[in-house]
Amino acid sequence: MKITLAGVPGSGKSTLRKTLAHRFKLDIKGTGDFMRKKAQEHGYNDITSFVKEYVSQHPEVDREIDEAQKKFGEENDNFVLDAHIGFLFVPDSIKIFLQCDPKVMAKRILDANRATEAARDLQAAIEATQTRMSSMRENFKKLYDVDMHDEKNFDFVLDTTKLTPEEVFQTVVEYIESRTS
């Protein structure tokens, strides 16, 4: 079973990928895994330094990482791939997108106290997340002429705003099982 998982920050992707992997005995992959491997190939141990110092000067790295995701999808059968445009690189996957209200999304990010998030209040978190998503959306539109949030790219779209992680998991499992039975 191949599952690609995308969605807005704070929608529950990380939690869902772990629970899906456990439930269906799948490997977990994410864009970050491919980025870390590429960083090591170029002699970087720190992914942030790699992105700032190398990738910013070598935009071809983004395409290399995308190609690595595509190759992974072609060569493997049992995984959940957490990637914003994984639907494009693994077209034979079950493509899931998680949506979430911006205020709830920002609160979840703040509550998670992620070291990679600089925002320290709700409004700053909303603005930072919207800026990041807008930038990524524009980049993917330029690179691949694809809108990463167009629901037509996905088999299943779920708004997680009012759902617990358990409810998200159960709803997605029911959908997957209806597709695979």
Number of C-alpha atoms within 10 A of each C-alpha: 15 19 27 28 26 26 23 20 20 26 28 24 23 14 14 22 24 15 18 21 18 12 11 13 13 20 17 17 18 18 17 13 14 17 21 19 15 19 21 13 10 11 10 17 13 11 18 14 12 19 19 10 12 16 17 12 10 10 11 11 17 16 11 14 19 20 14 17 24 17 13 17 23 13 9 11 15 16 22 28 28 24 20 20 25 25 25 20 19 20 17 15 22 20 24 25 24 22 22 20 14 21 15 17 23 26 17 17 22 20 11 11 13 10 6 7 13 12 18 12 11 18 14 14 22 20 14 16 21 16 12 12 17 11 12 15 19 14 15 15 13 11 11 11 11 16 17 26 18 9 13 10 18 20 15 16 17 16 14 20 18 11 15 11 16 12 12 21 20 15 13 18 17 10 15 19 9 9 10 8 5
